[in-house]
Amino acid sequence: MAAVKSDADVKGLKPHLSSALDDSPVVLVVAGQSLLYGWHIKASHATLAAYVQVFDAAAIADVSLGTTVPKLSIGAGILGTAEGGPAKPIAFGLGICIACASTALGSTASTADVNLFYA
C-alpha cells in the first residue's frame, strides 16, 4: 500500500461543492488517497440541525448511514454555518464520501450546502 499523501505532495487544493446535500444519495467527493484541508457548510433545513458526515470510503456503496461510522462529523446547527479546518490536514486512505443527517452519527436526513477543500 502506498503512503498517504503528505503536504509535500500537494500542488493545489481542489474545491468540491454539493448544493442541497442530504442523506440520499451519499456523495463521492474523491476516490483514493486524499487530504481534507477545510470546509464551509451552510445548513438549509428549517427545523433540523445539519451534520455533514465525512467518511473514509472508496465508493458510495461502502457507506450505510446510521451504521458506518464517519471519520469526521461537522455540525452546522439549524440554519447555521460551520467553517474552518484542522491545524493539519486530515488524511483519507480510501477516498472521501459525504452525507448530511440531523445528528452526528444518524441516518435521518437534513440538508446543507457544502464546500470542501481537499487535495
Disulfide bonds with the S-S distance in Angstrom:
none
